[in-house]
Amino acid sequence: MGTTLRIPSSLARYQLANARLPLSVSAAPELIPDEDGLAPASLLIEQGRIATIKAGPAPIDVATPLFDLDGGIVLPAFTDVHTHLDKGHIWPRMRNPDGSFAAALLACRSDRENWGAADLRARMRFGLECAYAHGTSALRTHIDSMSPQTTISWPIFAELREAWRGRIELQGSPLFAVELALDDAHFDEIRYAVREYRAMVGAVTYTSAHLVPALERLFRLAEETGSDLDFHVDETNDPSVRSLEAIAEMAIARRFPGKILCAHCCSLALQPQDYAKRVIEKVARAGIAVVSLPMCNLYLQDRDVRAERTPRWRGVTAVHELKRAGVPVMIASDNTRDPFYAYGDLDMLEVFREATRILHFDHPAADWLRTITATPAAIMGKGGDAPLRQDASAELVAFKARSFTELFARPQSDRTVIRAGKAIGAELPDHRELDALLLSAE
């Protein structure tokens, strides 16, 4: 990946002058935003931190090395709060034959026999290298946690979390069908992963006779271990699937003290208005946050392989209604080059660009940039409300684009990623690096 700025690594103090900062994630006096919410400013970077932010394009200190961005946008580093590193990049050896959700489940189940330590390590590391080069500083991954995979995958996750410390803050959450929480042998494995590997507590939830007792057991485990909760929720276009309400009611009844993140919530968008309004109010009262996965859900939801008809909806949840009710909302990458989503590169700018089109994060742009920065960072327990602020670590992504229409018009492959004040210059790994691994398992 090329870089816009060539900042020598020896520079401990320099300026980014004539930049544009998004007001929604910036804290500095006298910033005056344009109609996109972008304000002209200059930044002084010193010893890896943002020493000063000054409104306007003029340099801060004429004696300090200066890099003129010519009106280019500077964003905080990205937070990708919902991914599947353990599934990533298996598409070359395990395709989805019809693009359906059911076929994706079967394909991943079949491929899991290849998920030994070496295979997982290589594919997960490849995904992290992509995310890092694109500008992600924190990432949460779900880990398929069904015996015997649980005991194989979690040690690899812990190994990579340590290896990537200081580059990407890595969190993990177990993934399994919610009723398995009532299986004692399975639950013992999950409890061990939570305690030994500092995992979140989570599962895939949907309407079921086992839903409430299984949720009770998961909530109790989270309370006992001080863990947060992270659920896949109602990932379907069937409006009779309504587990989100059950999660909200349980969180309220138990006064759950930790954070709860619910992903997908697709069926919420297809509910009758009165029911959806009631559920959204409960979600807000429970303090639940919601993450939408626009690219993967657009790919999977409302795909009718038998009727061969054009899809009628976008697969995403009621993000605008949730946000209006005070629910923290965010977006994330989800799957990457696997049977659930054949594409993607863990590039949060791509996710935000596509979400803007799919979810109408525009006209005006408002504060939707928070969905890939400050809001998911808060859910992961890192960063402040305004990551672009004085004395914050200089975790930045700088672009030549001067407006959102320029930012979204091109892939921005010439962005500059700055971590702790240093331009990293990381290149994206070549997909060919995985050829031998994937072909050998066929």
C-alpha positions as CSV (number, residue, x, y, z in Angstrom):
1,M,0.0,0.0,0.0
2,G,1.4,3.4,-1.0
3,T,1.5,6.2,1.4
4,T,0.5,9.9,1.0
5,L,3.0,11.1,3.5
6,R,6.6,10.1,3.9
7,I,7.3,10.8,7.6
8,P,10.8,9.7,8.6
9,S,10.6,7.3,11.6
10,S,13.3,9.3,13.3
11,L,10.9,12.3,13.7
12,A,9.6,12.6,17.2
13,R,8.0,16.0,16.6
14,Y,6.3,17.1,13.5
15,Q,3.2,18.9,12.2
16,L,0.2,17.8,10.0
17,A,-0.9,21.2,8.7
18,N,-3.9,22.1,6.6
19,A,-5.9,19.0,7.5
20,R,-9.6,18.4,7.9
21,L,-10.8,16.8,11.1
22,P,-14.3,15.3,11.6
23,L,-15.9,17.4,14.4
24,S,-17.9,14.3,15.7
25,V,-14.7,12.7,17.0
26,S,-12.5,15.7,17.6
27,A,-12.1,17.9,20.7
28,A,-10.4,21.2,20.2
29,P,-11.5,24.8,20.6
30,E,-12.8,26.9,17.7
31,L,-13.1,24.2,15.1
32,I,-15.5,25.4,12.4
33,P,-17.0,22.5,10.4
34,D,-18.2,22.6,6.8
35,E,-21.4,20.9,5.7
36,D,-19.7,17.5,5.9
37,G,-18.8,18.1,9.5
38,L,-15.1,18.5,8.6
39,A,-13.1,21.3,10.2
40,P,-9.8,22.8,8.9
41,A,-7.1,22.2,11.5
42,S,-3.4,21.5,12.1
43,L,-1.9,19.0,14.5
44,L,1.4,18.9,16.3
45,I,2.6,15.4,16.9
46,E,5.2,14.9,19.7
47,Q,6.6,11.7,21.2
48,G,3.8,9.7,19.7
49,R,1.0,11.9,21.0
50,I,-1.2,14.7,19.7
51,A,0.4,17.6,21.5
52,T,-1.8,20.3,20.0
53,I,-4.7,20.7,17.7
54,K,-5.2,24.2,16.3
55,A,-8.2,25.4,14.3
56,G,-7.5,26.5,10.8
57,P,-5.1,25.3,8.1
58,A,-2.1,27.4,9.3
59,P,1.0,25.7,10.8
60,I,1.3,25.6,14.6
61,D,5.1,26.1,14.8
62,V,7.2,27.2,11.8
63,A,10.3,25.7,13.4
64,T,8.9,22.2,13.4
65,P,9.0,19.8,10.4
66,L,5.7,20.3,8.5
67,F,3.7,18.0,6.3
68,D,1.0,19.9,4.3
69,L,-2.1,17.8,3.8
70,D,-3.6,20.3,1.4
71,G,-7.0,19.9,3.0
72,G,-6.8,16.1,3.3
73,I,-9.0,14.3,5.9
74,V,-7.5,12.9,9.0
75,L,-9.5,10.2,10.9
76,P,-8.8,8.3,14.1
77,A,-7.6,4.7,13.7
78,F,-10.4,2.3,13.1
79,T,-12.1,-0.1,15.5
80,D,-13.5,-3.3,14.0
81,V,-15.8,-4.8,16.7
82,H,-17.2,-7.8,14.9
83,T,-15.1,-10.1,12.7
84,H,-14.5,-13.9,12.2
85,L,-10.7,-14.3,11.8
86,D,-11.0,-18.1,12.3
87,K,-13.1,-18.4,9.2
88,G,-11.3,-15.9,7.1
89,H,-10.0,-16.7,3.6
90,I,-11.2,-20.3,3.3
91,W,-13.2,-19.4,0.2
92,P,-10.6,-20.9,-2.2
93,R,-11.1,-24.4,-0.7
94,M,-14.7,-24.1,0.5
95,R,-17.1,-22.0,-1.6
96,N,-20.7,-21.3,-0.9
97,P,-22.5,-23.0,-3.8
98,D,-25.6,-20.7,-3.8
99,G,-24.8,-17.8,-1.6
100,S,-27.4,-18.7,1.0
101,F,-27.1,-18.6,4.8
102,A,-27.9,-22.4,5.1
103,A,-25.2,-23.3,2.6
104,A,-22.7,-21.1,4.4
105,L,-23.3,-22.9,7.6
106,L,-22.8,-26.3,6.0
107,A,-19.7,-25.2,4.1
108,C,-18.0,-23.9,7.3
109,R,-18.9,-27.0,9.2
110,S,-17.3,-29.1,6.5
111,D,-14.2,-27.0,6.3
112,R,-13.7,-27.0,10.1
113,E,-11.9,-30.3,9.8
114,N,-9.0,-28.3,8.3
115,W,-8.8,-25.9,11.2
116,G,-5.6,-27.2,12.8
117,A,-3.2,-24.9,14.7
118,A,-1.1,-24.1,11.6
119,D,-4.0,-23.4,9.4
120,L,-5.7,-21.1,11.9
121,R,-2.5,-19.3,12.7
122,A,-1.7,-18.5,9.1
123,R,-5.2,-17.3,8.1
124,M,-5.8,-15.3,11.2
125,R,-2.4,-13.7,11.0
126,F,-3.1,-12.8,7.3
127,G,-6.4,-11.1,8.4
128,L,-4.6,-9.1,11.1
129,E,-2.0,-8.0,8.6
130,C,-4.8,-6.7,6.3
131,A,-6.6,-4.9,9.1
132,Y,-3.3,-3.3,10.3
133,A,-2.3,-2.0,6.9
134,H,-5.7,-0.5,6.4
135,G,-5.6,1.4,9.7
136,T,-7.4,-0.7,12.3
137,S,-6.0,-0.5,15.9
138,A,-8.6,-2.7,17.7
139,L,-10.5,-5.7,16.6
140,R,-12.9,-8.2,18.2
141,T,-13.2,-11.7,16.6
142,H,-15.7,-14.4,17.1
143,I,-14.2,-17.9,17.5
144,D,-16.2,-21.0,16.6
145,S,-16.4,-22.8,19.9
146,M,-17.7,-26.3,19.5
147,S,-15.8,-29.4,20.6
148,P,-13.1,-30.2,19.6
149,Q,-12.5,-26.9,17.9
150,T,-12.7,-24.9,21.1
151,T,-9.5,-26.3,22.5
152,I,-7.7,-25.8,19.2
153,S,-8.7,-22.3,18.3
154,W,-8.5,-20.4,21.6
155,P,-4.8,-21.1,22.3
156,I,-4.0,-19.8,18.8
157,F,-6.1,-16.7,19.5
158,A,-4.2,-16.1,22.7
159,E,-0.9,-16.5,20.9
160,L,-1.8,-14.0,18.3
161,R,-3.2,-11.5,20.8
162,E,0.1,-11.4,22.5
163,A,2.1,-11.3,19.2
164,W,0.0,-8.3,18.0
165,R,0.1,-6.4,21.2
166,G,0.9,-2.8,20.5
167,R,-0.3,-3.0,16.9
168,I,-3.9,-4.3,17.2
169,E,-5.7,-4.8,20.5
170,L,-7.4,-8.1,20.0
171,Q,-10.5,-9.4,21.8
172,G,-12.4,-12.7,21.4
173,S,-15.9,-14.0,21.9
174,P,-17.0,-17.7,21.6
175,L,-19.5,-18.5,18.9
176,F,-22.0,-21.4,19.2
177,A,-25.8,-22.1,19.1
178,V,-27.4,-20.7,22.2
179,E,-29.0,-24.0,23.3
180,L,-25.5,-25.5,23.7
181,A,-25.2,-23.4,26.8
182,L,-27.4,-26.0,28.5
183,D,-25.0,-28.8,27.6
184,D,-22.8,-29.2,30.7
185,A,-19.8,-30.5,28.9
186,H,-19.9,-27.8,26.3
187,F,-20.5,-25.1,28.9
188,D,-17.5,-26.2,30.9
189,E,-15.3,-25.6,27.8
190,I,-16.8,-22.1,27.3
191,R,-16.3,-21.3,31.0
192,Y,-12.7,-22.4,30.7
193,A,-12.2,-20.2,27.6
194,V,-13.7,-17.2,29.4
195,R,-11.5,-17.6,32.4
196,E,-8.3,-18.8,30.8
197,Y,-8.3,-16.6,27.6
198,R,-10.3,-13.6,28.9
199,A,-13.0,-14.2,26.3
200,M,-16.3,-12.4,26.2
201,V,-19.4,-14.4,26.8
202,G,-21.6,-14.9,23.8
203,A,-23.6,-17.2,21.5
204,V,-25.9,-17.1,18.5
205,T,-29.5,-16.4,19.6
206,Y,-32.8,-16.9,18.0
207,T,-36.4,-17.8,19.1
208,S,-36.3,-21.2,20.8
209,A,-37.9,-23.0,23.7
210,H,-34.3,-23.1,25.2
211,L,-33.6,-19.4,24.7
212,V,-34.4,-18.1,28.2
213,P,-32.7,-20.8,30.3
214,A,-29.7,-20.6,28.0
215,L,-29.5,-16.9,28.3
216,E,-29.8,-17.1,32.1
217,R,-26.8,-19.4,32.2
218,L,-24.7,-17.1,29.9
219,F,-25.7,-14.0,31.9
220,R,-24.7,-15.7,35.1
221,L,-21.3,-16.7,33.7
222,A,-20.6,-13.2,32.6
223,E,-21.6,-11.9,36.0
224,E,-19.4,-14.4,37.8
225,T,-16.4,-13.6,35.6
226,G,-16.9,-9.9,35.1
227,S,-17.1,-10.4,31.4
228,D,-19.0,-8.5,28.8
229,L,-21.7,-10.1,26.6
230,D,-21.5,-10.3,22.8
231,F,-24.4,-12.0,20.9
232,H,-25.2,-12.8,17.3
233,V,-28.9,-12.0,17.3
234,D,-31.8,-12.7,14.9
235,E,-29.7,-13.0,11.7
236,T,-32.7,-13.8,9.5
237,N,-35.4,-12.2,7.4
238,D,-38.0,-14.2,9.4
239,P,-39.9,-11.7,11.6
240,S,-41.1,-14.4,13.9
241,V,-37.5,-14.7,15.2
242,R,-37.4,-12.3,18.2
243,S,-34.6,-13.1,20.6
244,L,-33.5,-9.4,20.9
245,E,-36.4,-8.6,23.1
246,A,-35.6,-11.5,25.4
247,I,-32.0,-10.3,25.8
248,A,-33.1,-6.8,26.6
249,E,-35.6,-8.0,29.2
250,M,-33.1,-10.2,30.9
251,A,-30.5,-7.4,31.0
252,I,-33.1,-5.1,32.6
253,A,-34.3,-7.7,35.1
254,R,-30.8,-8.7,36.2
255,R,-29.4,-5.1,36.1
256,F,-26.5,-6.5,34.2
257,P,-23.4,-4.4,35.1
258,G,-21.3,-5.1,32.0
259,K,-21.5,-4.1,28.4
260,I,-23.8,-6.0,26.0
261,L,-23.3,-5.9,22.2
262,C,-25.9,-7.4,19.9
263,A,-25.0,-8.0,16.3
264,H,-27.1,-8.3,13.1
265,C,-30.6,-7.9,14.6
266,C,-31.8,-8.3,11.0
267,S,-35.4,-9.3,11.7
268,L,-36.0,-6.1,13.7
269,A,-36.2,-4.2,10.5
270,L,-39.1,-6.4,9.3
271,Q,-41.2,-6.1,12.4
272,P,-44.5,-4.2,12.7
273,Q,-43.8,-0.7,13.7
274,D,-45.4,-0.9,17.2
275,Y,-43.5,-4.0,18.1
276,A,-40.2,-2.7,16.8
277,K,-40.7,0.6,18.7
278,R,-41.3,-1.4,21.9
279,V,-38.2,-3.5,21.5
280,I,-36.0,-0.6,20.7
281,E,-37.1,1.2,23.8
282,K,-36.2,-1.9,25.9
283,V,-32.8,-2.2,24.1
284,A,-32.1,1.5,25.0
285,R,-33.3,1.0,28.6
286,A,-31.1,-2.1,29.0
287,G,-28.0,-0.2,27.8
288,I,-27.5,-2.6,24.9
289,A,-25.3,-1.6,21.9
290,V,-26.0,-2.8,18.4
291,V,-23.6,-3.5,15.6
292,S,-24.8,-3.8,12.0
293,L,-22.8,-5.8,9.4
294,P,-23.9,-4.1,6.2
295,M,-21.8,-5.9,3.6
296,C,-22.3,-9.5,4.9
297,N,-26.0,-9.0,5.6
298,L,-26.6,-7.4,2.2
299,Y,-24.9,-10.5,0.7
300,L,-26.8,-13.2,2.6
301,Q,-30.2,-11.8,3.6
302,D,-33.3,-12.0,1.4
303,R,-31.5,-14.3,-1.1
304,D,-34.0,-16.7,-2.5
305,V,-32.2,-19.3,-4.5
306,R,-35.3,-21.2,-5.4
307,A,-37.4,-18.3,-6.7
308,E,-34.4,-16.6,-8.4
309,R,-35.9,-13.3,-7.6
310,T,-34.3,-9.9,-6.9
311,P,-33.9,-9.3,-3.1
312,R,-36.4,-6.9,-1.7
313,W,-34.5,-5.5,1.3
314,R,-30.9,-4.7,2.4
315,G,-30.6,-7.2,5.2
316,V,-29.5,-4.6,7.8
317,T,-31.2,-3.6,11.1
318,A,-33.1,-0.5,12.0
319,V,-29.9,1.6,12.7
320,H,-31.5,5.0,12.4
321,E,-34.4,4.2,14.7
322,L,-32.0,2.6,17.3
323,K,-29.7,5.6,17.2
324,R,-32.6,8.0,17.5
325,A,-33.6,6.1,20.7
326,G,-30.2,6.6,22.2
327,V,-28.8,3.1,21.5
328,P,-25.1,3.1,20.7
329,V,-24.8,1.8,17.1
330,M,-21.8,0.8,15.0
331,I,-20.8,-1.2,12.0
332,A,-18.1,-3.7,11.4
333,S,-16.5,-6.0,8.8
334,D,-18.0,-9.4,9.8
335,N,-16.8,-12.3,7.5
336,T,-14.0,-12.1,5.0
337,R,-13.6,-14.3,2.0
338,D,-15.4,-17.2,3.4
339,P,-18.8,-18.9,2.7
340,F,-20.7,-16.2,4.6
341,Y,-19.2,-13.4,2.6
342,A,-17.0,-14.1,-0.5
343,Y,-15.3,-10.7,-0.4
344,G,-13.9,-8.1,1.9
345,D,-10.4,-7.2,3.3
346,L,-11.0,-6.0,6.9
347,D,-10.9,-2.5,5.6
348,M,-13.1,-0.3,7.8
349,L,-13.1,2.5,5.3
350,E,-14.7,0.1,2.7
351,V,-17.2,-0.9,5.4
352,F,-18.0,2.7,6.1
353,R,-18.2,3.6,2.5
354,E,-20.6,0.8,1.7
355,A,-22.6,1.4,4.9
356,T,-23.1,5.0,3.8
357,R,-24.7,3.7,0.6
358,I,-26.6,0.8,2.1
359,L,-27.8,2.5,5.4
360,H,-27.9,6.1,4.1
361,F,-25.3,7.6,6.4
362,D,-25.4,10.8,4.4
363,H,-27.2,14.0,3.5
364,P,-26.1,15.1,6.0
365,A,-23.1,12.9,7.0
366,A,-23.8,13.9,10.7
367,D,-21.8,11.9,13.2
368,W,-21.8,8.5,11.6
369,L,-18.0,8.3,11.6
370,R,-18.4,7.4,15.3
371,T,-19.7,4.0,14.1
372,I,-16.2,2.8,13.1
373,T,-14.2,4.8,15.7
374,A,-15.4,6.1,19.1
375,T,-18.5,4.0,19.6
376,P,-17.0,0.6,19.0
377,A,-13.8,1.7,20.9
378,A,-16.0,2.4,23.9
379,I,-17.6,-1.0,23.7
380,M,-14.1,-2.5,23.7
381,G,-13.1,-0.5,26.7
382,K,-10.5,1.7,24.9
383,G,-10.2,5.3,23.8
384,G,-12.2,8.4,24.7
385,D,-15.3,10.0,23.4
386,A,-13.2,12.2,21.1
387,P,-10.1,10.2,19.9
388,L,-8.7,13.3,18.1
389,R,-7.9,15.4,21.1
390,Q,-4.9,16.9,22.9
391,D,-2.6,14.4,24.6
392,A,-4.3,11.4,23.0
393,S,-2.1,8.8,21.3
394,A,-1.5,9.8,17.7
395,E,-3.4,6.8,16.1
396,L,-4.4,8.3,12.8
397,V,-5.3,7.6,9.2
398,A,-4.6,10.4,6.7
399,F,-6.1,10.7,3.3
400,K,-5.6,12.9,0.2
401,A,-9.4,13.1,-0.1
402,R,-10.8,16.5,1.2
403,S,-14.5,15.6,1.4
404,F,-16.7,12.6,1.8
405,T,-17.6,12.6,-1.9
406,E,-13.8,12.3,-2.7
407,L,-13.3,9.9,0.2
408,F,-16.0,7.5,-1.1
409,A,-15.2,7.9,-4.8
410,R,-12.0,5.8,-4.7
411,P,-10.5,3.0,-2.6
412,Q,-8.0,5.4,-0.9
413,S,-5.2,2.9,-1.3
414,D,-2.7,5.7,-0.9
415,R,-3.8,6.5,2.7
416,T,-1.2,7.0,5.4
417,V,-1.6,5.0,8.6
418,I,0.1,6.6,11.7
419,R,0.4,4.6,14.9
420,A,1.8,6.2,18.0
421,G,3.0,9.0,15.8
422,K,4.9,6.8,13.4
423,A,3.8,6.3,9.7
424,I,3.8,2.5,9.6
425,G,4.1,2.0,5.8
426,A,2.7,-1.5,6.1
427,E,1.8,-3.3,2.9
428,L,-1.2,-5.6,2.3
429,P,-0.2,-9.3,2.2
430,D,-0.6,-11.0,-1.1
431,H,-3.4,-13.6,-1.3
432,R,-0.9,-15.9,-3.0
433,E,0.7,-16.3,0.4
434,L,-2.2,-18.6,1.4
435,D,-2.2,-20.7,-1.8
436,A,0.0,-23.5,-0.5
437,L,-1.9,-23.7,2.8
438,L,-5.4,-23.8,1.2
439,L,-4.5,-26.1,-1.7
440,S,-2.7,-28.6,0.5
441,A,-6.0,-29.1,2.5
442,E,-8.1,-29.9,-0.5
